[in-house]
Amino acid sequence: MKYKITAYEELVKAFKYAKRQMENSKYGIIVNITKKKQQRSISQNSYYHAVIIKTIAEEVGYSKHNHWQVHEAVKDNFCPEKETPLGKIKSTRLLDTAEMEQYHTDIRMWFADEYDYEIPLPNEI
């Protein structure tokens, strides 16, 4: 069970759940606590689609109608897998701001190496 805790009442609810599990377990339980990070920003996402994906599509000869194909190909190659209740998936929606920036950097470096073209940084557009 995963709890997102932003208020004391939610902490109490999670603790009660853990206590019930502990009482019903022969070997105990494992509790992981992770500090929540800020999800990727709207400006990062806009830059990704309007600059990175658009530039790649244009440079390799795709039309604007192939935007999502380019996104999927790039995501498959560079987006880190994230653990979800349904298993590991690759989705930029699950990245925090630091992970999204690293994702952008990895794509820009790859594109510069493969296509000898530098995708502009956010402050260069």
C-alpha positions in Angstrom: 0.0 0.0 0.0 1.3 3.4 -0.8 0.1 6.5 1.0 0.6 10.1 0.0 0.9 12.0 3.2 0.4 15.8 3.3 -1.5 16.1 6.6 -1.3 14.6 10.0 -4.6 12.7 9.6 -3.2 10.9 6.6 -0.1 9.9 8.7 -2.4 8.5 11.3 -4.3 6.5 8.7 -1.1 5.1 7.2 0.2 4.2 10.7 -3.1 2.4 11.5 -2.8 0.4 8.3 0.8 -0.5 9.1 -0.1 -1.6 12.6 -2.9 -3.9 11.3 -0.4 -5.4 8.8 2.2 -5.9 11.5 -0.3 -7.7 13.8 -1.2 -10.1 11.0 2.3 -10.8 9.8 4.6 -13.6 11.1 7.8 -11.9 9.9 6.9 -8.2 10.3 6.5 -5.5 7.6 8.8 -3.2 5.6 7.9 0.5 5.5 9.6 2.8 3.0 9.5 6.5 3.5 10.4 8.8 0.5 10.3 12.5 0.4 8.0 13.7 -2.4 9.7 15.7 -5.1 8.1 18.3 -7.4 6.7 16.8 -10.5 8.1 18.1 -13.8 7.0 21.6 -14.5 4.6 22.9 -17.1 7.4 24.9 -18.7 9.7 21.8 -18.9 6.9 19.9 -20.6 6.2 22.7 -23.0 9.9 23.0 -23.9 10.1 19.3 -24.4 7.2 19.2 -26.9 7.6 22.6 -28.5 11.4 22.6 -28.9 13.0 19.1 -28.4 10.4 16.9 -30.1 9.5 19.4 -32.7 13.2 20.0 -33.6 13.9 16.2 -33.8 10.8 15.7 -36.0 11.8 18.5 -38.4 15.5 17.5 -38.6 14.8 13.8 -39.3 12.0 14.6 -41.8 8.9 13.8 -39.9 5.8 16.0 -40.3 4.0 17.6 -37.3 1.5 14.8 -37.6 4.2 12.4 -36.4 4.8 14.3 -33.2 3.7 11.5 -30.9 5.7 8.8 -32.8 8.8 10.9 -32.2 7.9 11.4 -28.6 7.3 7.6 -28.1 10.6 6.7 -29.8 12.6 9.2 -27.7 10.8 8.2 -24.5 11.5 4.5 -25.2 15.2 5.3 -25.5 15.8 7.9 -22.8 13.0 8.0 -20.2 13.9 6.3 -17.0 11.5 3.5 -15.8 9.4 4.3 -12.8 7.8 1.8 -10.4 4.0 2.0 -10.3 1.3 -0.2 -8.8 1.0 -1.7 -12.4 4.7 -2.4 -12.7 7.6 -0.5 -14.3 6.6 2.0 -17.0 8.3 4.9 -18.9 6.3 8.1 -18.7 7.5 11.7 -18.6 4.5 12.4 -16.4 6.1 10.5 -13.6 9.4 12.5 -13.7 10.3 15.1 -11.1 11.9 18.4 -12.2 15.5 17.1 -11.8 14.7 13.9 -13.7 13.0 15.8 -16.5 16.0 18.1 -16.9 18.4 15.0 -17.1 16.0 13.5 -19.7 16.3 16.7 -21.7 20.1 16.7 -21.4 20.4 13.1 -22.5 18.2 13.7 -25.6 20.1 16.9 -26.5 23.5 15.2 -26.2 22.3 12.2 -28.2 20.9 14.4 -31.0 24.0 16.5 -31.2 26.2 13.3 -31.5 23.9 11.5 -33.9 22.7 14.3 -36.1 25.3 17.0 -35.6 22.6 19.5 -34.5 22.3 21.2 -31.2 18.8 21.6 -29.8 18.6 25.0 -28.2 18.5 25.2 -24.4 15.3 26.7 -22.8 17.1 30.0 -22.2 18.2 30.2 -25.8 14.7 30.2 -27.4 
